[in-house]
Amino acid sequence: MAGNYKTILVAVDGSKEAKLALEKAIDLSKKDGAKLVISYVIDNRTTGTIEHYDRTYAEHAEGYGVDLLEGYKTIALEAGIEEVTTDLGYGSPKVRIPKEVAEKYHVDLIIAGATGVNAVERFLIGSVSESIARRAKCDVMIVRNQD
């Protein structure tokens, strides 16, 4: 990776790995003086089925996303990042993050946490971070949990 990034996008989902990715994104944003975009995508492939049985699920999912993004934005601002944008959307995170969000904000680095899915799930559905790396037109950093 070349460094000197102008806009860094970090994909979050509330997991421990996503928090590590946020920390890395903050460090790099501070180093490069880059803008930071924090994105949370509600996977509507699952919410559509669940919402059929529980109409409040989408409201809860959106509320969770708003709270998560606001909390992460506060962390970034308190760390000294001057320009922080949050992006909440519906769709497949595997597609929306590298194709829509990254292009919308002219991102030159996407940071994502390594997923916690097991080998069978990864084989059947693939990981979000892996899909982002394949689809992105910019640099991608995957942050792993060191435990």
GROMACS elastic network, one bead per residue, 0.5 to 0.9 nm:
[ bonds ]
;  ai    aj funct       b0    kb
    1   109     6  0.89541   500
    1   139     6  0.67009   500
    1   140     6  0.85914   500
    1   141     6  0.88539   500
    2     5     6  0.80599   500
    2   139     6  0.87823   500
    3    28     6  0.85955   500
    3    32     6  0.74608   500
    4    28     6  0.88610   500
    4    31     6  0.82098   500
    4    32     6  0.51708   500
    4    33     6  0.81592   500
    4    34     6  0.79493   500
    5     8     6  0.68158   500
    5    28     6  0.81941   500
    5    29     6  0.77019   500
    5    32     6  0.59592   500
    5    33     6  0.79212   500
    5    34     6  0.59569   500
    5    35     6  0.86100   500
    5   107     6  0.84953   500
    5   108     6  0.61820   500
    5   109     6  0.68492   500
    6    29     6  0.81872   500
    6    32     6  0.71586   500
    6    33     6  0.71641   500
    6    35     6  0.61403   500
    6    36     6  0.87114   500
    6   106     6  0.88452   500
    6   107     6  0.75034   500
    6   108     6  0.67834   500
    6   109     6  0.84880   500
    7    29     6  0.79360   500
    7    33     6  0.89199   500
    7    34     6  0.51773   500
    7    36     6  0.58990   500
    7    37     6  0.73163   500
    7   105     6  0.75194   500
    7   106     6  0.69549   500
    7   108     6  0.58126   500
    7   109     6  0.68183   500
    7   110     6  0.88777   500
    8    25     6  0.68945   500
    8    28     6  0.82450   500
    8    29     6  0.68799   500
    8    34     6  0.65783   500
    8    35     6  0.61819   500
    8    36     6  0.50097   500
    8    37     6  0.61014   500
    8    38     6  0.85189   500
    8   102     6  0.88587   500
    8   107     6  0.57584   500
    8   108     6  0.62894   500
    8   110     6  0.59251   500
    8   111     6  0.74238   500
    9    25     6  0.76723   500
    9    35     6  0.85279   500
    9    36     6  0.59548   500
    9    38     6  0.58658   500
    9    39     6  0.71083   500
    9    97     6  0.86635   500
    9   101     6  0.83245   500
    9   102     6  0.69707   500
    9   105     6  0.84864   500
    9   107     6  0.63379   500
    9   108     6  0.80552   500
    9   109     6  0.62182   500
    9   111     6  0.61404   500
    9   112     6  0.85572   500
   10    18     6  0.82194   500
   10    21     6  0.67355   500
   10    22     6  0.62273   500
   10    25     6  0.64170   500
   10    36     6  0.75692   500
   10    37     6  0.62714   500
   10    38     6  0.50505   500
   10    39     6  0.62106   500
   10    40     6  0.88414   500
   10   109     6  0.84450   500
   10   110     6  0.57485   500
   10   112     6  0.58765   500
   10   113     6  0.87303   500
   11    18     6  0.69994   500
   11    21     6  0.77854   500
   11    22     6  0.80412   500
   11    37     6  0.85691   500
   11    38     6  0.61753   500
   11    40     6  0.61695   500
   11    41     6  0.82101   500
   11    93     6  0.85581   500
   11    97     6  0.72843   500
   11   110     6  0.74707   500
   11   111     6  0.63999   500
   11   112     6  0.51972   500
   11   113     6  0.76320   500
   11   129     6  0.88456   500
   12    15     6  0.74651   500
   12    17     6  0.85018   500
   12    19     6  0.72906   500
   12    21     6  0.77670   500
   12    22     6  0.75089   500
   12    38     6  0.70149   500
   12    39     6  0.60528   500
   12    40     6  0.53820   500
   12    41     6  0.81017   500
   12    68     6  0.85497   500
   12    69     6  0.83392   500
   12   112     6  0.71088   500
   12   113     6  0.77369   500
   13    16     6  0.89007   500
   13    17     6  0.87622   500
   13    18     6  0.61310   500
   13    19     6  0.85706   500
   13    39     6  0.85522   500
   13    40     6  0.60683   500
   13    41     6  0.77156   500
   13    42     6  0.87562   500
   13    65     6  0.81381   500
   13    68     6  0.81554   500
   14    17     6  0.82489   500
   14    18     6  0.61803   500
   14    19     6  0.70028   500
   14    40     6  0.88587   500
   14    65     6  0.86801   500
   14    68     6  0.68870   500
   15    18     6  0.51223   500
   15    19     6  0.64388   500
   15    20     6  0.88098   500
   15   113     6  0.84164   500
   15   115     6  0.87014   500
   15   116     6  0.87336   500
   16    19     6  0.51356   500
   16    20     6  0.64120   500
   16    21     6  0.87300   500
   16   113     6  0.82613   500
   16   145     6  0.78569   500
   17    20     6  0.50625   500
   17    21     6  0.62265   500
   17    22     6  0.86642   500
   17   112     6  0.79683   500
   17   114     6  0.61652   500
   17   115     6  0.70086   500
   17   116     6  0.80572   500
   17   143     6  0.70657   500
   17   144     6  0.66408   500
   17   145     6  0.59870   500
   18    22     6  0.61516   500
   18    23     6  0.86448   500
   18   112     6  0.64966   500
   18   114     6  0.79384   500
   18   115     6  0.86464   500
   18   143     6  0.82235   500
   19    23     6  0.62940   500
   19    24     6  0.87172   500
   19    72     6  0.85427   500
   19   113     6  0.78287   500
   20    23     6  0.50703   500
   20    24     6  0.63006   500
   20    25     6  0.85932   500
   20   112     6  0.87984   500
   20   113     6  0.68460   500
   20   143     6  0.68140   500
   20   144     6  0.78157   500
   20   145     6  0.73532   500
   21    24     6  0.50861   500
   21    25     6  0.60654   500
   21    26     6  0.85883   500
   21   111     6  0.61000   500
   21   112     6  0.55794   500
   21   113     6  0.51972   500
   21   114     6  0.86830   500
   21   141     6  0.86939   500
   21   142     6  0.76304   500
   21   143     6  0.55801   500
   21   144     6  0.82129   500
   22    26     6  0.61149   500
   22    27     6  0.86097   500
   22    38     6  0.81385   500
   22    72     6  0.77627   500
   22    76     6  0.83184   500
   22   111     6  0.78650   500
   22   112     6  0.81753   500
   22   113     6  0.85162   500
   23    26     6  0.51401   500
   23    27     6  0.62825   500
   23    28     6  0.87508   500
   23    76     6  0.84815   500
   24    27     6  0.50960   500
   24    28     6  0.62211   500
   24    29     6  0.84777   500
   24   111     6  0.79180   500
   24   143     6  0.77543   500
   25    28     6  0.52162   500
   25    29     6  0.59168   500
   25    30     6  0.84902   500
   25    36     6  0.75381   500
   25   110     6  0.87151   500
   25   111     6  0.66217   500
   26    29     6  0.50396   500
   26    30     6  0.60945   500
   26    31     6  0.85457   500
   26    36     6  0.76492   500
   26    75     6  0.89547   500
   26    76     6  0.62591   500
   26    79     6  0.73916   500
   26    80     6  0.85740   500
   26    81     6  0.71027   500
   27    30     6  0.52908   500
   27    31     6  0.62231   500
   27    32     6  0.87343   500
   27    79     6  0.88457   500
   28    32     6  0.60360   500
   28    33     6  0.80489   500
   28    34     6  0.77026   500
   29    32     6  0.52898   500
   29    33     6  0.53770   500
   29    35     6  0.65559   500
   29    36     6  0.65743   500
   29    81     6  0.68904   500
   30    33     6  0.50918   500
   30    34     6  0.67594   500
   30    79     6  0.84491   500
   30    80     6  0.72004   500
   30    81     6  0.62199   500
   30    82     6  0.88490   500
   31    34     6  0.78497   500
   32    35     6  0.89749   500
   33    81     6  0.78040   500
   33    82     6  0.83068   500
   34    81     6  0.80756   500
   34    82     6  0.85914   500
   34    83     6  0.79062   500
   35    81     6  0.75351   500
   35    82     6  0.73580   500
   35    83     6  0.51401   500
   35    84     6  0.61771   500
   35    85     6  0.79819   500
   36    76     6  0.83422   500
   36    81     6  0.75211   500
   36    82     6  0.85948   500
   36    83     6  0.63045   500
   36    85     6  0.62854   500
   36    86     6  0.84457   500
   37    83     6  0.85025   500
   37    84     6  0.58462   500
   37    86     6  0.56263   500
   37    87     6  0.71177   500
   37   101     6  0.89610   500
   37   105     6  0.78521   500
   37   107     6  0.84745   500
   38    69     6  0.68900   500
   38    72     6  0.77200   500
   38    73     6  0.74556   500
   38    84     6  0.75043   500
   38    85     6  0.62663   500
   38    87     6  0.61444   500
   38    88     6  0.86023   500
   39    69     6  0.74907   500
   39    85     6  0.85364   500
   39    86     6  0.58453   500
   39    88     6  0.59569   500
   39    89     6  0.79947   500
   39    97     6  0.75253   500
   39   101     6  0.77503   500
   40    65     6  0.63491   500
   40    66     6  0.86014   500
   40    68     6  0.82525   500
   40    69     6  0.71711   500
   40    86     6  0.80914   500
   40    87     6  0.63731   500
   40    88     6  0.51177   500
   40    89     6  0.66560   500
   40    90     6  0.86378   500
   40    93     6  0.80600   500
   40    97     6  0.86737   500
   41    44     6  0.86811   500
   41    65     6  0.79670   500
   41    87     6  0.81210   500
   41    88     6  0.58417   500
   41    90     6  0.53867   500
   41    91     6  0.65403   500
   41    92     6  0.71738   500
   41    93     6  0.54512   500
   41    96     6  0.76096   500
   41    97     6  0.77452   500
   42    45     6  0.88139   500
   42    46     6  0.87849   500
   42    47     6  0.78007   500
   42    58     6  0.87853   500
   42    61     6  0.70166   500
   42    62     6  0.73994   500
   42    65     6  0.76366   500
   42    88     6  0.76705   500
   42    89     6  0.61346   500
   42    91     6  0.62601   500
   42    92     6  0.75543   500
   42    93     6  0.74192   500
   43    46     6  0.60669   500
   43    47     6  0.65997   500
   43    48     6  0.88680   500
   43    89     6  0.86335   500
   43    90     6  0.58887   500
   43    91     6  0.50205   500
   43    92     6  0.51664   500
   43    93     6  0.64190   500
   44    48     6  0.55682   500
   44    49     6  0.84130   500
   44    58     6  0.87458   500
   44    90     6  0.58270   500
   44    91     6  0.52148   500
   44    92     6  0.69382   500
   45    48     6  0.57855   500
   45    49     6  0.71675   500
   45    91     6  0.71561   500
   45    92     6  0.72393   500
   46    49     6  0.55820   500
   46    50     6  0.63964   500
   46    51     6  0.85105   500
   47    50     6  0.50823   500
   47    51     6  0.56249   500
   47    52     6  0.84310   500
   47    57     6  0.71046   500
   47    58     6  0.64016   500
   47    61     6  0.82436   500
   48    51     6  0.51531   500
   48    52     6  0.64206   500
   48    58     6  0.82501   500
   49    52     6  0.53834   500
   49    53     6  0.73791   500
   50    53     6  0.55011   500
   50    54     6  0.60400   500
   50    55     6  0.79410   500
   50    57     6  0.69853   500
   50    58     6  0.85754   500
   51    56     6  0.69719   500
   51    57     6  0.56267   500
   51    58     6  0.64702   500
   52    55     6  0.64076   500
   53    57     6  0.87976   500
   54    57     6  0.56678   500
   54    58     6  0.84948   500
   55    58     6  0.68316   500
   55    59     6  0.79806   500
   56    59     6  0.52353   500
   56    60     6  0.62769   500
   56    61     6  0.86761   500
   57    60     6  0.50695   500
   57    61     6  0.60567   500
   57    62     6  0.85370   500
   58    62     6  0.60373   500
   58    63     6  0.84261   500
   59    62     6  0.51709   500
   59    63     6  0.60256   500
   59    64     6  0.85116   500
   60    63     6  0.50047   500
   60    64     6  0.60336   500
   60    65     6  0.85382   500
   61    64     6  0.51232   500
   61    65     6  0.62235   500
   61    66     6  0.87305   500
   62    66     6  0.61621   500
   62    67     6  0.85948   500
   62    88     6  0.81667   500
   62    89     6  0.87811   500
   63    66     6  0.51498   500
   63    67     6  0.61639   500
   63    68     6  0.84699   500
   64    67     6  0.52212   500
   64    68     6  0.59963   500
   64    69     6  0.85650   500
   65    68     6  0.50430   500
   65    69     6  0.60624   500
   65    70     6  0.84978   500
   65    88     6  0.68581   500
   66    69     6  0.52637   500
   66    70     6  0.61058   500
   66    71     6  0.85497   500
   66    86     6  0.89574   500
   66    88     6  0.72575   500
   67    70     6  0.51964   500
   67    71     6  0.60849   500
   67    72     6  0.85827   500
   68    71     6  0.52251   500
   68    72     6  0.62018   500
   68    73     6  0.85352   500
   69    72     6  0.51070   500
   69    73     6  0.59240   500
   69    74     6  0.85115   500
   69    86     6  0.62503   500
   69    87     6  0.79275   500
   69    88     6  0.79444   500
   70    74     6  0.61485   500
   70    75     6  0.86602   500
   70    86     6  0.77723   500
   71    74     6  0.51913   500
   71    75     6  0.63856   500
   71    76     6  0.88272   500
   72    75     6  0.50188   500
   72    76     6  0.62680   500
   72    77     6  0.86704   500
   72    86     6  0.89369   500
   73    76     6  0.51010   500
   73    77     6  0.61325   500
   73    78     6  0.85062   500
   73    84     6  0.64885   500
   73    85     6  0.75714   500
   73    86     6  0.71805   500
   74    77     6  0.51462   500
   74    78     6  0.60067   500
   74    79     6  0.84508   500
   75    78     6  0.52132   500
   75    79     6  0.61535   500
   75    80     6  0.88833   500
   76    79     6  0.50234   500
   76    80     6  0.65778   500
   76    81     6  0.56313   500
   76    82     6  0.84675   500
   76    84     6  0.72120   500
   77    80     6  0.52181   500
   77    81     6  0.50247   500
   77    82     6  0.64528   500
   77    83     6  0.78521   500
   77    84     6  0.70886   500
   78    81     6  0.73458   500
   81    84     6  0.67670   500
   87   101     6  0.77378   500
   89    93     6  0.88933   500
   89    96     6  0.82687   500
   90    93     6  0.80691   500
   90    96     6  0.82286   500
   91    94     6  0.86444   500
   91    95     6  0.78179   500
   91    96     6  0.64318   500
   92    95     6  0.54797   500
   92    96     6  0.58183   500
   92    97     6  0.82242   500
   92   128     6  0.89958   500
   93    96     6  0.50746   500
   93    97     6  0.55362   500
   93    98     6  0.82850   500
   93   128     6  0.66761   500
   93   131     6  0.89206   500
   93   132     6  0.82963   500
   94    97     6  0.63196   500
   94    98     6  0.72024   500
   94    99     6  0.87706   500
   94   127     6  0.80590   500
   94   128     6  0.50437   500
   94   129     6  0.74626   500
   94   130     6  0.83225   500
   94   131     6  0.53859   500
   94   132     6  0.56640   500
   94   135     6  0.82165   500
   95    98     6  0.59043   500
   95    99     6  0.57930   500
   95   100     6  0.74846   500
   95   128     6  0.87672   500
   95   131     6  0.75890   500
   95   132     6  0.71615   500
   95   135     6  0.74226   500
   96    99     6  0.53724   500
   96   101     6  0.61457   500
   96   102     6  0.83135   500
   97   100     6  0.59050   500
   97   102     6  0.60441   500
   97   103     6  0.87537   500
   97   110     6  0.85706   500
   97   132     6  0.70178   500
   97   136     6  0.84349   500
   98   101     6  0.63239   500
   98   102     6  0.52337   500
   98   103     6  0.73605   500
   98   110     6  0.78082   500
   98   131     6  0.85698   500
   98   132     6  0.55693   500
   98   133     6  0.80575   500
   98   134     6  0.88932   500
   98   135     6  0.60250   500
   98   137     6  0.74727   500
   98   138     6  0.84956   500
   99   102     6  0.60019   500
   99   103     6  0.60415   500
   99   104     6  0.84798   500
   99   132     6  0.87231   500
   99   135     6  0.71765   500
   99   136     6  0.67466   500
   99   137     6  0.82472   500
  100   103     6  0.53643   500
  100   104     6  0.59329   500
  100   105     6  0.87469   500
  101   104     6  0.50739   500
  101   105     6  0.63611   500
  101   106     6  0.84196   500
  101   107     6  0.82193   500
  102   105     6  0.55788   500
  102   106     6  0.58827   500
  102   108     6  0.78685   500
  102   109     6  0.84801   500
  102   110     6  0.75844   500
  102   136     6  0.79407   500
  102   137     6  0.85964   500
  102   138     6  0.83945   500
  103   107     6  0.64537   500
  103   137     6  0.87525   500
  104   107     6  0.78971   500
  107   110     6  0.71095   500
  107   138     6  0.71763   500
  107   139     6  0.89770   500
  108   137     6  0.82849   500
  108   138     6  0.51317   500
  108   139     6  0.62094   500
  108   140     6  0.85535   500
  109   138     6  0.58077   500
  109   140     6  0.55936   500
  109   141     6  0.73750   500
  110   132     6  0.82641   500
  110   133     6  0.85753   500
  110   136     6  0.81301   500
  110   138     6  0.72931   500
  110   139     6  0.63548   500
  110   141     6  0.62504   500
  110   142     6  0.84644   500
  111   129     6  0.86189   500
  111   139     6  0.86423   500
  111   140     6  0.58210   500
  111   142     6  0.58770   500
  111   143     6  0.71959   500
  112   115     6  0.86945   500
  112   128     6  0.84414   500
  112   129     6  0.58846   500
  112   132     6  0.83291   500
  112   140     6  0.77796   500
  112   141     6  0.64507   500
  112   142     6  0.50660   500
  112   143     6  0.61604   500
  112   144     6  0.89604   500
  113   129     6  0.67746   500
  113   141     6  0.83897   500
  113   142     6  0.54659   500
  113   144     6  0.61016   500
  113   145     6  0.79698   500
  114   117     6  0.89747   500
  114   127     6  0.80821   500
  114   128     6  0.82998   500
  114   129     6  0.61193   500
  114   130     6  0.83087   500
  114   142     6  0.58353   500
  114   143     6  0.57248   500
  114   144     6  0.51681   500
  114   145     6  0.73555   500
  115   118     6  0.86386   500
  115   127     6  0.63009   500
  115   128     6  0.71711   500
  115   129     6  0.68749   500
  115   130     6  0.88851   500
  115   144     6  0.82981   500
  116   127     6  0.86714   500
  117   120     6  0.80555   500
  117   121     6  0.58620   500
  117   122     6  0.61686   500
  117   126     6  0.86726   500
  117   127     6  0.71824   500
  118   121     6  0.54123   500
  118   122     6  0.61246   500
  118   123     6  0.86450   500
  119   122     6  0.50357   500
  119   123     6  0.61016   500
  119   124     6  0.86484   500
  120   123     6  0.50799   500
  120   124     6  0.61855   500
  120   125     6  0.85206   500
  121   124     6  0.50883   500
  121   125     6  0.57458   500
  121   126     6  0.67128   500
  121   127     6  0.80588   500
  122   125     6  0.54537   500
  122   127     6  0.55421   500
  123   126     6  0.56443   500
  123   127     6  0.85728   500
  125   128     6  0.88948   500
  126   129     6  0.86622   500
  126   130     6  0.69384   500
  126   131     6  0.71042   500
  127   130     6  0.51973   500
  127   131     6  0.63074   500
  127   132     6  0.86607   500
  128   131     6  0.51437   500
  128   132     6  0.61236   500
  128   133     6  0.86451   500
  129   132     6  0.50521   500
  129   133     6  0.62218   500
  129   134     6  0.87362   500
  129   140     6  0.88435   500
  129   141     6  0.88802   500
  129   142     6  0.67053   500
  130   133     6  0.51756   500
  130   134     6  0.63882   500
  130   135     6  0.88078   500
  130   142     6  0.84923   500
  131   134     6  0.50939   500
  131   135     6  0.61277   500
  131   136     6  0.83938   500
  132   135     6  0.52437   500
  132   136     6  0.57153   500
  132   140     6  0.76413   500
  133   136     6  0.56338   500
  133   137     6  0.86949   500
  133   138     6  0.88025   500
  133   139     6  0.80326   500
  133   140     6  0.57827   500
  133   141     6  0.80896   500
  133   142     6  0.83516   500
  134   137     6  0.86468   500
  136   139     6  0.73240   500
  136   140     6  0.73306   500
  137   140     6  0.88751   500
  144   147     6  0.88362   500
